[in-house]
Amino acid sequence: MKLETLLKNSLATALNPSVLELENESHGHNVPKHSETHFRLVIVSEHFDGLSRVKRHQLVYKAADDALKQGVHALAMQCFTESEWAESPARLTSPPCKGGMKKDPR
């Protein structure tokens, strides 16, 4: 199973989100073609109600544990409650890669 599929299924099962947008951003990084190492996530779930941003991220990391152990290098995420999403469904964009996985030529 593709990591993207595993990640998406794990999050959907654990958090029952009303919005789940998962984008593979690996193509913008110094990794082989068709890699699944860098992802951006927008997720909206009632499971986040009353939780701090840190606690929300912890829930996502727990749900995504299997996929993360299989080679995900980066997971940028935005976690919203239903009411936050209704007020402002803003999505952040990821910055361009600076070559962090390249070996230092020194």
C-alpha positions as CSV (number, residue, x, y, z in Angstrom):
1,M,0.0,0.0,0.0
2,K,1.2,3.5,-0.8
3,L,2.3,5.6,2.2
4,E,-0.1,8.3,1.1
5,T,-3.0,5.9,1.1
6,L,-2.0,4.4,4.5
7,L,-1.7,7.9,6.0
8,K,-5.0,9.0,4.7
9,N,-6.8,5.8,5.8
10,S,-5.3,5.9,9.2
11,L,-6.3,9.5,9.8
12,A,-9.8,9.0,8.4
13,T,-10.4,6.0,10.7
14,A,-9.0,7.5,13.9
15,L,-10.3,11.1,13.6
16,N,-13.4,10.8,11.4
17,P,-12.7,14.2,9.7
18,S,-15.2,16.2,7.8
19,V,-12.2,17.6,5.7
20,L,-9.1,15.6,5.0
21,E,-6.7,17.1,2.4
22,L,-3.4,15.3,2.1
23,E,-0.9,16.5,-0.5
24,N,2.3,14.7,-1.3
25,E,4.9,17.5,-1.6
26,S,7.9,15.2,-2.1
27,H,8.3,16.3,-5.7
28,G,9.5,19.7,-4.4
29,H,12.3,18.2,-2.4
30,N,15.7,16.6,-3.1
31,V,14.4,13.0,-3.1
32,P,14.0,10.4,-5.8
33,K,11.0,10.7,-8.2
34,H,7.7,9.2,-6.9
35,S,8.9,9.4,-3.3
36,E,6.5,9.7,-0.4
37,T,8.5,11.5,2.2
38,H,7.0,15.0,2.5
39,F,3.3,15.7,3.1
40,R,1.0,18.6,3.9
41,L,-2.2,18.0,5.7
42,V,-5.4,20.0,6.3
43,I,-7.7,18.2,8.7
44,V,-11.0,19.2,10.3
45,S,-12.4,17.1,13.1
46,E,-14.7,17.4,16.1
47,H,-12.0,15.4,18.0
48,F,-10.0,18.6,18.1
49,D,-12.7,20.5,20.1
50,G,-11.2,22.0,23.3
51,L,-7.7,20.9,22.5
52,S,-4.6,23.0,22.1
53,R,-2.7,23.0,18.8
54,V,0.0,20.7,20.4
55,K,-2.7,18.2,21.6
56,R,-4.3,18.2,18.1
57,H,-0.9,17.5,16.5
58,Q,-0.3,14.7,19.0
59,L,-3.6,13.1,18.0
60,V,-2.6,13.3,14.4
61,Y,0.9,11.8,15.1
62,K,-0.7,9.0,17.0
63,A,-3.1,8.2,14.2
64,A,-0.3,8.4,11.6
65,D,2.2,6.4,13.6
66,D,2.5,3.4,11.2
67,A,2.9,5.6,8.1
68,L,5.4,7.8,9.8
69,K,7.6,4.8,10.8
70,Q,7.7,3.8,7.1
71,G,9.7,6.7,5.8
72,V,7.7,9.9,6.1
73,H,10.3,12.6,6.6
74,A,8.0,15.6,7.1
75,L,4.3,16.2,7.8
76,A,3.2,19.8,7.8
77,M,-0.3,20.1,9.3
78,Q,-3.2,22.4,10.0
79,C,-5.7,21.0,12.4
80,F,-9.1,22.7,12.7
81,T,-12.3,22.3,14.7
82,E,-15.5,22.5,12.8
83,S,-16.2,26.0,14.0
84,E,-12.7,27.3,13.2
85,W,-13.0,25.9,9.7
86,A,-16.4,27.5,9.2
87,E,-15.0,30.9,10.3
88,S,-11.8,30.8,8.2
89,P,-11.0,27.9,5.9
90,A,-7.5,29.2,5.3
91,R,-4.7,26.9,4.0
92,L,-1.0,27.6,4.4
93,T,1.4,26.9,1.6
94,S,4.7,25.1,2.2
95,P,7.9,27.1,1.6
96,P,10.3,25.9,-1.1
97,C,12.8,23.2,-0.3
98,K,16.2,24.4,0.7
99,G,17.8,21.0,0.0
100,G,17.7,19.7,3.6
101,M,18.2,16.1,2.6
102,K,21.3,16.8,0.5
103,K,24.6,15.8,1.9
104,D,26.8,18.7,3.0
105,P,29.5,19.2,0.4
106,R,32.1,20.2,3.0
